Amino acid sequence: MKQLYSVLKNGTSDSRKNWFVVGEYKKLPNEVGGRETTAPEQVHAEIKELLQHYNLSDRKTLDEIIDLHVRFERIHPFQDGNDRVGRLILFKACLRNNVIPFIIDEKFVKLRKNI
């Protein structure tokens, strides 16, 4: 996750800000759709728990992959770019588990923000 985030944000205007740490978890609180996300000091533990839960089974179903995505977005571990990183993780998990990737359109994004 951190590697994807680093590739995504390296060399951007954000990467030149002294409070913005490319490739690391957020240092400041953030929100998504007006909802609070995991506090910066709790992100590492929440991501660790998320991955432990996700890695319990070798083969993932579409529901498990979607659950990973939703939980990742609720944590919102990075200062910016969480949606893009989340979609990359979702796509990668689909490919790894022989789930046909799907297109996430604007309707899905609006629906997800209400979850």
WOWO-V595337 format. One record per residue. N is the residue number from 1. RES is the residue in one letter. PHI is phi in radians with two decimals (* if undefined). Layout:
N_RES_PHI + N_RES_PHI
This chain:
1_M_* + 2_K_-1.11 + 3_Q_-1.17 + 4_L_-1.04 + 5_Y_-1.10 + 6_S_-1.08 + 7_V_-1.09 + 8_L_-1.13 + 9_K_-1.78 + 10_N_-1.09 + 11_G_1.46 + 12_T_-1.54 + 13_S_-1.09 + 14_D_-1.07 + 15_S_-1.12 + 16_R_-1.61 + 17_K_-1.45 + 18_N_-1.19 + 19_W_-1.60 + 20_F_-1.80 + 21_V_-1.89 + 22_V_-1.22 + 23_G_1.48 + 24_E_-2.24 + 25_Y_-1.18 + 26_K_-1.05 + 27_K_-1.88 + 28_L_-2.09 + 29_P_-1.06 + 30_N_-2.46 + 31_E_-2.47 + 32_V_-2.36 + 33_G_1.01 + 34_G_1.39 + 35_R_-1.87 + 36_E_-1.16 + 37_T_-2.04 + 38_T_-1.02 + 39_A_-1.11 + 40_P_-0.88 + 41_E_-1.26 + 42_Q_-1.84 + 43_V_-1.06 + 44_H_-0.97 + 45_A_-1.13 + 46_E_-1.17 + 47_I_-1.15 + 48_K_-1.05 + 49_E_-1.12 + 50_L_-1.01 + 51_L_-1.20 + 52_Q_-1.07 + 53_H_-1.12 + 54_Y_-1.13 + 55_N_-1.47 + 56_L_-1.13 + 57_S_-2.05 + 58_D_-1.31 + 59_R_-1.81 + 60_K_-1.80 + 61_T_-1.54 + 62_L_-1.04 + 63_D_-1.08 + 64_E_-1.18 + 65_I_-1.18 + 66_I_-1.12 + 67_D_-1.06 + 68_L_-1.00 + 69_H_-1.10 + 70_V_-1.08 + 71_R_-1.14 + 72_F_-1.05 + 73_E_-1.16 + 74_R_-1.20 + 75_I_-1.24 + 76_H_0.90 + 77_P_-1.23 + 78_F_-1.91 + 79_Q_-1.13 + 80_D_-2.69 + 81_G_1.54 + 82_N_-1.06 + 83_D_-1.09 + 84_R_-1.15 + 85_V_-1.12 + 86_G_-1.04 + 87_R_-1.20 + 88_L_-1.12 + 89_I_-1.10 + 90_L_-1.04 + 91_F_-1.09 + 92_K_-1.08 + 93_A_-1.14 + 94_C_-1.07 + 95_L_-1.06 + 96_R_-1.13 + 97_N_-1.92 + 98_N_0.96 + 99_V_-1.77 + 100_I_-1.13 + 101_P_-1.06 + 102_F_-2.28 + 103_I_-1.57 + 104_I_-1.72 + 105_D_-1.68 + 106_E_-1.06 + 107_K_-1.07 + 108_F_-1.14 + 109_V_-1.08 + 110_K_-1.13 + 111_L_-1.10 + 112_R_-1.09 + 113_K_-1.17 + 114_N_-1.64 + 115_I_-1.35
